[in-house]
């Protein structure tokens, strides 16, 4: 996530040369593309941390540092 991002609430994911933006409320890729397995892992992680991601989105919009979110185990 970055400060001063545009709506809808989203986060950025990168895997090698692939990049994608994921809508937090709907957990859909809204821009870019990831390999199928990487996409599944990113979306599984996002589903587990959807509430935390929304809180971080709100923090970023207030120009506050987002909290760390645990990686997928």
N, C-alpha and C positions, 0 to 999 in steps of 0.2 A: 504494500500500500504506500501511497505517496500523499503528501499534503496537497491540498487544493485540487483533488481529483473531481471529476465530473460524475454525475449520477448515471446509472444506478450504482448502489453500493457494490463494489467489486474488489477483487485482489488479482495480482499478477502472478503467474506461475511460469517457470522456465525449466526446460529439460533439454540440455545440449543447445542446439541451434533453434529449437522450437520455443515459442512463447504464446501464452494465451491469457485472456482476462476472464475471470469467473464471477458471475453474478452471485452475490452472497445469499439473497433471499430465495432465489430459484435454483441455485447450484447448477446453472447452465453456462456453458462457454459462450461468451458474447462476442469475443474477438480472438482471432488467431487459431492455432491448432496444436495439439500435443499427440504423440503416438498413443495408440489405444490403451496400452497397459499403464503408461504414465498418467493419462487422463483418468483412468479408473482409480488409481492411487490418490491423485489430487482430489477428486470428488469424494472419495471415501473419507479422506482426512478432513475436508471442508465440512462434510455432514456431521462429523464428530465434534467439530469446533465452530459450528455456525454462530452460536451465541457470542463466543469470544471474538470472532471475526467482525460481527456487527458492532461490538463494543469498541474494537480497535478502529473501525471505520469512523465511528463517532469521535474518538480521540483525535484522529488525524484531521478531521474537519475543524476541530478546535485548536489545531496546531500543537497538540500534545503528543508526547512519545507513546506509541502503541506498546502494549504488553507483549512479551514473548509468548508464543503458543507452542506447546509441545509437538514435536514431530511425530509422524506415524511410526509405530513400533513394528 
